[in-house]
Structure formats: structure tokens, C-alpha cells
Amino acid sequence: MFQTVRSRLASAAALMLAVSACAGSAPRAAGPSPTAAAELVGPGGVVVAWCDRFAARSTTSPDTKVHVVTVVAYSAADGTRVAERSAALPDGAVVEPLCGTSTLMAASADRQLFDAGFGLVAGTVPGPGGKGTVATAFTLPGGKPVAGKPVEGRSPAFRAGTSVLWYETDGRQVLSRDLLRPGDAPQAHGTAPGPDFALADGRAWTTRPMESKPDQVVAAPGGAVAAGTGFWRRDAPAASYGPQYVDPMTIGPSGNGNPVLPGSEQVPTCAPRLWTDAQTLLCNTRDNLLLLGFAADFGRVDTVTALLPREQRYVESAVLSPDGRSLAYLSTVFPAMGSDPREAELYRVDLAPGAQPVLLGVIPTSDADRQDAGDPHLVGWQ
């Protein structure tokens, strides 16, 4: 995997989140509503984010190291670097999956880690006594947990374009609350059958294939179907081995005994990323981006289109332009055996027949220690 530019922090404020003794204890007084930070970048900005693990020393526990989250905005027109924010997180805080194991994620999951203006990033801190987690968000810059009553919870995600944070309690209740209105009561969205959920267009997807993670669920516009490690319908019956799972169809070669979606038999293994329209799914292969055109009833794949030239390059996360006519993506040359990863490159490609990728610029390699440096994610095109 490749690495992207990092900015070492000379110092960073970190504030431990006060937590209640348990979910049923008396709430503390709510602090003031966090001030909404100015928007990171206006229209025409492509945003890249990463998490350097254990890359800064805690300001409260000198022997402890904490994660550092960074977001950088580039011009979609010419690749100019236009804005940056970084924050060292509190002790024990995690932003998943950004600070976890690198995987090819849904574009919606990447974007939903951040509020509308990239002034807050969703994450968790350890619960009382180190048990469980508390769902919260951290300021960018600063890394401070937002004010308001702490709540036990996991799987925090912002509804796209808002400051409304969704999360699941240990009792498997899916709730949401507006972090700019800490005095308001959480809104209830039902009970999840399992320990996590995916958020799609303001709706919780509580079932998925066993092989899929919540951050891999890519729901089609309208919410009837989704893709992950497989393809399934929202109303699919629960699998016999667990109420939170469904039995999907396979897109491409079948290696697990599931039926193959008609028309997709020759599709190479790829990771769904986003829908470019109501019937077209974009997915990542190791070295290309594919457009899969579905029939009106989603009963088969009718077309498969490779967007990029065949080159010896890794292709990473992609985002759709606001007008839906172009994509931005990250790419790097396959490194030689035993060599260090190469610099990442930011590209733009139009969704038009015969369109060629345009190099916007090079993202320099990291100055962080190799074991600490996080993988970059494209998380938005404003």
C-alpha cells in the first residue's frame, strides 16, 4: 500500500472525555454547543484523509501515544493543495475504520466519518472503567470530544452533509443526535439484530452478508439493493445462521457457493465503491475502476465498462463529482519487489466514452515512521 503526505504535529491538545458511570447514571450538565468550524474547502475541492497510528505523544499521559487524523483539500481543477486540518486524538480514542486495518471501503462510509464542513470526525473513546466505548466526535483541528452528555455506543457515523451523528448502543438501539444541539434528546431508529449497522441516505442497513463489513455496504439510490462482498436486496430474509446476516448473490467468480448474479460471470473480483446513478455501480479492482450497468429490476448485470487504461498501477479510493459527471481517484505505480511504496497520484476522469484520466498532482510520501503512517482515503468532492 502507498503512503501520503503527513504533517508532524509539534504539539496537539488532547482532552479525555468525561463519561458517566453507566448508561443509566445521572447525566452530567451539557456543555456549550461546539462551535461549527468554518468549512474546510468550498466547491471544487477534493478531500483526502488519513490516520497515523500512535504517531503523537499524549498530552495527559507522557508514556502513551495517540492517533493523529489529518484531512487535506486539493483543487479538483489543478490539484493545488488548498487547506489542511490535523488533530491528535485523546487517549484510547479511535476513528474506525480510518485508524484500523486498511480496506477498500464504500465512498459513503469514508464521507460519513466527517460532518458537513470537515470540522468534526466521528469516533469512540473507552467507556467507564475501560469497558465498552462511548460514541462521540472530535474537533478538527484540536482533537477535543464534543460537548454534551456522553453516550455508550459504537459504529458512529454522520448523516452526509449534516452534524447529526448516528450510533448503536450496547442494547442494539440505533440512535442519532445533532452534535450542534447537545441538549436535544437522541432520536430512535429501531433495533439492530447485530452489533453494527451501515448508514445509507439517512437509513440504517442492519443486515449484510457475513463476509461484508458495515463500511463496505454500498446501497443503491432508493435503497432497494446493496453491494458489498456480494449483492442483496434490502428485504432479503435473514440467513439461517444469524438474524443480522443475509445470503447474497456473487458478482463475478463464485468462490463461496453462493449463486452468481446473471451477467456478472466474467466480472473480475472487485470491491464496490459507489453508485454513479440509480442503475450503475462503480467498483475497484486491483488496477482499474469498473462500471457495472444493472437491469431495471437489478436482476442481472447488462454492461461492464473499464474506465482506465491497462497499466501497472494500484487504484485506490474514488469519489464522484457533485454533478455526477466525473470521478477523482488515487493511484500509484506497482512498487518493485522489496522497494518502498511510491508516491500517490491524484487523478480525475470523466464518465464519458473514450475519456482519459488527467493527472492533477502528486501527493508526496509521508515523513511519518513507516509503521505509523496511515493509508489515504478520498473522502469527498465538494
N, C-alpha and C positions, 0 to 999 in steps of 0.2 A: 504494500500500500504506500501511497505517497504522503508527504507532509506538506503543510502550507506555512506561510509566514506567521510567526509568533512575535509578540511583544512582551519581553520580560517585564514584570512589574517590580519597580523598586520597592514599593510598599503597597499594601491593599488593606482596606478596612474590612474586618470580618466581625459579625455580631452573632453571638449564639442566640438562637430563638428560644424564648421562654415558652415552656409547654405546661399544660395542665397535668395534674397527677394522673388523670384518666379521662376518658371521653365523657364521663358523667359528672366530673367535678365542676365546681362553680367557675364560670368563665371569668377571665381577667377583664379589666376595663379595656375597651378597644382603644387603640392608639389612633392618631390622626390618619386620615386617608393619605396614602402615599401620593406624592406629587407626581403627576404624569410627566415623564421626561419628554423633552422635545423629540420629535420623530427623527430617527437615525438618518434617514435619507428620503427625499421626495420621489416623485415619479421618475422612472428611468434608472433606478438604482437596483443592482443585483447584489444580494446579501449572502455572504459566506460566513459560517460559524464553525467553531471547533472547541474542544475541551482538552486542555493539557492536564493530565492526571498528576496529582501530587507535585505540582510544579512551583508552588509557593509555600512559604512557612506561615503557619497560623500566627495571628497577632495575639491570640489569647493563650495558646499552648505552644511554647517555642519548640518543643520536640515533635510537633505534629505538622504534617504537610497537608495542603488542601488543593482542590482542583481549581483551575483558572479557566473561565469561559470568555471567549472573545468573539465579537461579531465585527465584520468589516464590510463596507459597502463599496461597490465598484460601479462605474458608469456602464450601462448596457450599450452605450453608443461607441465608446472607445477604450473601455477597460480602465479608465483613470480611477485611482483609489481616492474616494471622496470623504469617507468617515470611518471611525473605529470606536468601539467601546470594549473594555475588558473589566472583569471582576473576579477577585479571589473569593471563593465561596466560604461559608462558615465551616467550622469543624464538623466532619462527618456528612456534610451536605453532598448531594449527588443530583446531577441533571441527567436523567436517563431518557433515551439511550445515547445521548451525545457523549457522556462521560463513560460509557460502557464499551462493550465489545463492538467493533466496527461491523456493521451490516449494511446491505442495501435496503434502504427504508422507503416507505411511502413519502411522497413530497408533502402530503398533508401532515404527517407526523413530525417531520422536520419543522414545518412552519408553526405548528401548534405548540412548540416549546416556547414561543415568544408571543408577547402581546402585540397590539396593533403597530406600535412605533418602535419596537425592539428596545424598550426601556425596562422590561421585566422578562425574566427567564424562569420557567416553571421547574420545580424540583422538590426534593424532600430533605428533611433533616431527621436525625434519630428521635424517636419518641421518648417519653419519660422513662428514665432508668435504662435507656438504650434499647428499649423494646418497641418494635414496630417503627413506623415512620409518621411524620407529620407532613401533609401536603401544603406547599407554600409556593412562593416565587421570590426571586432575588433581584434587587435593583441592578441595572446596568447603566452607568458604572456603579461601583460601591459594594455590591455583593451583600446588601443587607436584606434580611427577610422582611416582607411587607408587614405593615401594622395590622392589627385586628386579632380576634380570638383564634388561637391555633386549633387546627382540626386534625384528628388522626385520619390518615388517608394515604393513598398511593395512586399511581398512574395519573399524575396531574397533567393537564393539557389545556391550553387556551382555545376557546372557540375562535376561529380565524377572524382576524380584524377587530377583536374586542379585548377587554380586560377581564373577561369572565372566565374563571378557572374551573374546570371540571375535575373531579377526582372520585375515587371509590373508597368507602370506609372499610374497616375490618369486618363490619357487619354486612358487607357487599351491597351497601346502598350507594347508588350513583347520585352525586350531588354537584351543584355548581354554585359559585358565589362571585360577585363582582368585586374584585380587589380594590377598586376605587371607591367602593361603598361598604366598608368593613362592618358597619352597623346593621346592614341588612341580613335577614335570615337566609340560610342556604336554600336553594331551590332543589326539590327532589325530582329525580328522573327514573325512578324504578329500582328494581333489584337485579343485580347481575348474578348469573348462575355460577360464575367462576371468579378468580382473584384479579381479573383485569378486564379492560374493555378498550375498544378503539373509538375515537371520536371522529365522526364524518358529517359535515354540514349541519352541525348542531344536534346530531342524534348519536346515541351510544349504540355501537355494534358490540353486543355482548357475547356473540358466538363466532367461532372461527375454526379452521382446521387445526388439528393438534400440532401440525408441523409449522404453523404460522405464529409469529409473534404479533401482538397488537399493533406495533409500529410498522408492520408490513401489510396491513389491511388497506387496500385501495378501493374505495367504494365509488361506483359509477354515479354520475349526476342523476338525481331522482331516487337513489338509494335502493334500487331493486336487486342489484347484484354487486359482488365484490370479488377482487382477486387478491391473492397473497401467494402462499405456496399451494396453489390450486385456484379453483373458480367455483363460486357457490352463490346461491340466492339467499336473500335476507330471511325469507320464510322457510328455509330448508329445515327439516326436522332435526332434532338433536341426535347426535350419534349414540349408539348403544353403550359406549364406554365413558360417557360423561356429558352432563347437560350443557356445558359450555362449549362443546365441540360439534362440528358438522362434518359430514363426509363430502369432500369436494370432488369435482372433476379435475383432471390434469390438463394443463396447457402444455403441449409438447410431449416429448417421450415419456411414457409411463414407467416409473421405476418402483411404484409402491402398490400396484394392484388396483388403483382407482381407475375408473373409466376415463378415456381421453375425450376432451371436447372436440366434436367433429370439426374438421377443417384445420385443426391445430397440430396434426400429427407430425408435421415437418418443422414446426417451430423449435428452434434451439432453446435450451434451458435459459430462462430469463427471469429477472425479478421485476414485478410490476412496480411502477413508479407513480404514474398519474394518468388521468383520462384527459385527452386533448379536446374531446367533445363527448356527447352522450353515448356514442357507439364506438369510440376509438380509444384503445388502451396503449399507453406507452410503457415499454418495459426495457430494462437494462440487460443485455448480455455482457459477457466479459469485455467485449471490444466493440460494441455497437449499441445503437438505440433502435428498437423496432416499434412500428405502429401496427397494432392488430385491429383490423376492422371487423366488428361483430354484426351479425344479422339483427334485424329489428327486435326479434324476440330473445336475443342472446343465446340462441340455441346452437350456433356454430360460429367459427371464425371464417369470414369470407375473404379477407385480404391480409397479407403480411408484407410490410414495406420496411426495408432497411434505410435508415436516414443518413448514415455516414459512410465514407469510403472505407474499403478494407485496408486497414493499416495496423501495424503492431503497436497498438495503444490500449491502455486501460481507459474505460469510460466510466465515469462516476456519476454522482447525483445530478439530476436535471430539474429545471424549473420552467414553467410556462409563462410567457409574457402576459401582461394584463389583457391584451387584445386577443390572445389565443392564437396568434399567427406565427410565433417564433418560440424557440427553446434556447435556454442557456445551459451549458453543461461543463463539467470539469473533466480533464483528460490528462494523461501522462504517458510517455513512451515506456514500453516494457523495459525494465532495467536488465542489464546484463547479469549473468549469474555471479552472485557474491558482491555486486556493486550496491551503492546506496541508491535509494529511490530518487528519481528525477524530480525537477520542479513541476508543479501542476500548472496547467494552462487553462484559461477560461475562454470558452468558445460560445458563439451564437450561431444558430442555424434556423432558417425559415422553414415553416411547414408548407412547402410548395414543391411541386415536381421539379427535380433537377437542381434544387438549391444546394449550394456548397457551404460548408462550415466557414465561419470567419473568426480568426484568432483575435480576441480582444486584448489579451495580455498574459504575461507570465506572473504567477504567484510565487514569490521566492520561497526557497526552502526554509525550514524552521531553524531558529537559533536555540530552541529548547533541546534538552537531552533527548536522545532518540527514544528511550523507553518512556518518556513523559509525553512526547508530542502526540497530539490527537489528530485524527483524520478530518479533513474539511468536509462540510456538508453545505450544499447550496440550499438555502432556506427561504428564499423569496425573491420575487421580481416585482418591485413596486410600480 
